[in-house]
Amino acid sequence: MKKKCLLPWIDKDTKILIVGTMPGEQSLQEQMYYANKNNKFWSYIEKILNQSQKLESSEEKKKLLQSYHIGLWDSLSVCERTGSLDSQITDEQYNDFSQYESVKYIFFNGKKACKYFKKYNSEYLERRKYLELPSTSPANASIPDAKKFEQWKNALEPFITK
C-alpha cells in the first residue's frame, strides 16, 4: 500500500533535525508525528526538555519543538509498505533536505532512517553533525527503554537551546 509522509516541521530557525523513516499507520491516520502511544518519542522529548505538562495536540508538540529550534521530518516522501514496519518498505522515494540550510545537527530515529537518508541525501550530511539513535518505535524492543532514553538524552542535551 502506498504511503506518503507528513509535512515537515522545519522552519528558518531549525538547528536540530530529528529524522525518521516514514510515519507508521497511526501517525498517518492522525496526521501527527509519533502518534502511536507505545512509541517512546514524545515521552523522551518531554523528559529531555523538562516539559511538566503532557502535550496532547499536534500543534502543542510542534510549538514546543520549534521553541527549542528542533524540527521533524522523514527520510522518505513516498513508499510502498504494508503495516508500519520499516523492514516492509519498498519502492521508496526520498525527501530533499537541501533547502534547509539552518540545520546544523541531525539525529536519526533508527537505523533505517539513517540508511535511507545517507542513500539519497549524503551530500547534505557533509556540512552537518549527525548521529544515529535507537528507534523509539515499540518494534525496537532489543534495547531496554532506560538505555534508549539515556542515549537520546545524552545526544540531544548538549545542543538544545531556547
C-alpha positions in Angstrom: 0.0 0.0 0.0 1.4 3.4 -1.0 2.3 5.7 2.0 3.1 9.4 1.8 5.0 11.2 4.6 3.7 14.1 6.7 4.7 17.7 6.1 8.0 18.8 7.6 8.1 20.6 10.9 11.0 22.7 9.8 11.3 26.5 9.8 14.1 29.0 9.2 15.2 28.7 12.8 15.5 24.9 12.9 19.0 23.9 14.1 18.3 20.4 15.3 16.5 18.0 12.9 15.2 14.6 14.0 14.7 12.3 11.0 12.5 9.2 11.0 12.0 6.9 8.1 8.2 7.0 7.3 5.4 7.6 9.7 3.5 4.5 10.9 -0.1 3.7 10.2 -1.5 5.5 13.3 0.6 8.6 12.6 -0.5 8.8 9.0 -4.2 8.3 10.0 -3.9 11.0 12.7 -1.6 13.2 10.6 0.7 13.6 13.7 4.3 12.5 14.1 4.8 9.6 16.5 1.1 9.2 17.3 1.3 5.6 18.4 1.1 5.8 22.2 3.6 2.9 22.5 6.2 4.9 20.6 8.6 6.5 23.2 9.5 9.6 21.1 7.2 12.1 22.8 7.9 10.8 26.3 11.6 11.1 25.7 11.3 14.6 24.3 9.1 15.8 27.2 11.7 14.5 29.7 14.7 15.9 27.9 13.0 19.3 27.5 11.8 19.2 31.2 8.2 19.6 30.0 6.0 19.1 33.1 2.7 19.3 31.2 1.7 16.4 28.9 1.2 17.7 25.4 -1.8 16.3 23.5 -2.3 18.2 20.3 0.0 18.1 17.3 0.2 21.9 17.3 1.3 22.0 21.0 4.0 19.4 20.2 5.2 21.3 17.2 5.3 24.6 19.1 7.4 23.0 21.9 9.9 21.6 19.4 10.1 24.9 17.5 10.7 26.8 20.7 13.9 24.7 21.1 14.8 25.0 17.3 14.0 21.4 16.8 12.4 20.1 13.6 11.0 16.8 12.4 10.7 15.1 9.0 11.3 11.8 7.4 13.9 10.4 5.0 11.3 9.1 2.7 8.5 11.0 1.0 6.6 8.0 -0.5 7.0 4.3 -0.3 5.1 1.0 -0.6 4.6 -0.6 2.8 2.1 -2.9 4.4 1.7 -2.0 8.0 4.1 0.2 9.9 7.4 -1.7 9.9 10.4 -0.1 8.2 11.5 -3.5 7.1 8.4 -3.7 4.8 9.4 -0.6 2.8 9.8 -1.0 -1.0 9.7 1.4 -4.0 10.8 4.3 -1.9 11.2 8.0 -2.9 13.2 10.4 -0.8 12.7 13.8 0.6 15.0 16.6 -0.5 16.5 18.4 2.5 18.8 20.8 0.6 16.6 23.8 1.2 17.0 23.6 5.0 20.3 25.4 5.4 19.8 26.4 9.1 20.0 22.8 10.2 23.3 22.1 12.0 22.6 18.8 13.8 20.7 15.7 12.6 19.6 12.9 14.8 18.2 9.8 13.1 15.4 7.9 14.8 16.6 4.4 14.0 18.9 2.6 11.5 16.6 2.7 8.5 16.1 6.4 8.8 19.8 6.9 8.6 20.3 4.3 5.9 17.7 6.0 3.5 19.0 9.5 4.3 22.6 8.5 3.5 21.4 6.8 0.3 19.7 9.9 -1.1 21.0 12.9 0.9 24.6 12.1 1.7 25.8 15.5 0.4 23.6 17.3 2.9 25.4 15.5 5.8 28.8 16.7 4.7 28.4 20.1 6.4 26.5 18.8 9.5 27.0 16.7 12.6 24.8 13.7 12.7 24.1 10.6 14.9 22.0 7.5 14.5 20.0 6.9 17.7 18.0 3.8 18.6 14.5 3.8 17.2 11.8 4.9 19.6 9.3 2.5 17.9 7.7 -0.2 20.0 9.1 -2.7 17.4 12.6 -1.9 18.7 12.5 -4.0 21.9 16.1 -5.2 21.7 17.4 -2.3 23.8 15.9 -1.6 27.3 13.9 1.6 27.4 16.1 3.2 30.1 19.2 2.7 27.9 17.5 4.1 24.8 16.3 7.1 26.8 19.9 7.7 28.1 21.2 7.6 24.5 18.6 10.1 23.3 19.2 12.4 26.3 23.0 12.3 26.0 22.8 13.0 22.3 20.3 15.9 22.3 21.0 17.8 25.6 24.3 19.4 24.5 22.7 21.0 21.5 19.4 22.2 23.0 18.9 26.0 23.4 15.8 28.1 23.7 
